[in-house]
Amino acid sequence: MAISQPRPPERSHAESTAAVTARFLAVVAEVLGLPAEGVNDDMGPATFGQWTSLRHIQLVAAMEDAYGVHFSPREVRSVRTVGGLRDILGSKGIIV
């Protein structure tokens, strides 16, 4: 008879969502070089000087790696803000 291993406690939906959101903010913050608390949905190349064209591509690539998704060239060009990035991920089933 096999001895069963204790199961880890199940996470609530809110905890899972919070963890996904925290990871999203951490990725954005790391690429843009600021604390996660400094990230907001209105940030974009027009409002945040460190969001250069190179950082834009790095940010998209980091999101693709972090969430296992692919951004089309149109989606890459359409990202204008952190909120827009959230929207694209949401269209791929990733709610952040």
C-alpha positions in Angstrom: 0.0 0.0 0.0 1.4 3.3 -1.1 1.6 6.2 1.4 -0.1 9.2 0.0 1.7 12.5 0.1 0.0 15.5 1.7 -1.5 17.8 -0.9 -0.6 21.5 -0.9 -3.4 23.8 0.0 -5.5 24.8 -2.9 -5.2 28.4 -4.0 -8.2 30.5 -4.4 -9.0 32.2 -7.7 -8.2 35.6 -6.2 -4.7 34.3 -5.1 -4.0 32.9 -8.5 -5.1 36.2 -10.2 -3.0 38.2 -7.7 0.0 36.1 -8.5 -0.4 36.5 -12.3 -0.8 40.2 -11.9 2.2 40.4 -9.7 4.3 38.5 -12.3 3.0 40.9 -15.0 4.0 44.0 -13.0 7.4 42.4 -12.1 8.2 41.7 -15.8 7.2 45.3 -16.9 9.2 46.8 -14.0 12.3 44.7 -14.8 12.3 45.6 -18.4 11.7 49.3 -17.8 14.0 49.5 -14.8 11.7 50.7 -12.1 9.9 49.2 -9.1 6.7 47.3 -9.7 4.9 49.8 -7.5 5.8 52.4 -10.1 4.0 50.6 -13.0 0.6 51.9 -14.0 -1.7 51.2 -17.0 -1.3 54.7 -18.5 2.5 54.3 -18.9 3.8 54.1 -22.4 6.5 55.5 -24.7 4.7 58.9 -24.8 4.7 59.3 -21.0 7.7 57.3 -19.8 11.1 58.2 -21.3 12.7 54.9 -20.5 10.2 53.1 -22.8 12.3 53.3 -25.9 11.8 51.3 -29.1 14.4 48.8 -27.9 12.7 48.4 -24.5 9.3 48.0 -26.4 10.6 45.0 -28.2 12.2 43.7 -25.0 8.9 44.1 -23.2 7.0 42.2 -25.8 9.6 39.4 -25.9 9.6 39.2 -22.0 5.8 38.8 -22.1 6.0 36.1 -24.7 8.5 34.2 -22.6 6.6 34.8 -19.3 3.2 33.7 -20.6 4.1 31.3 -23.5 2.2 33.4 -26.1 3.1 35.0 -29.4 2.4 38.6 -30.4 1.7 39.3 -34.1 3.6 42.2 -35.7 0.3 44.1 -35.6 -0.1 43.5 -31.9 3.5 44.6 -31.3 2.9 47.8 -33.1 -0.4 48.4 -31.4 0.9 48.4 -27.8 0.9 52.0 -26.7 0.6 51.6 -22.9 0.9 49.0 -20.1 -2.9 48.8 -20.2 -2.8 48.0 -23.9 -0.4 45.2 -23.1 -2.8 43.9 -20.5 -5.6 44.0 -23.2 -3.6 42.0 -25.7 -2.7 39.4 -23.1 -6.4 39.3 -22.1 -7.3 38.6 -25.7 -5.1 35.6 -25.4 -6.8 34.3 -22.3 -4.3 35.7 -19.8 -6.0 38.0 -17.3 -3.4 40.2 -15.6 
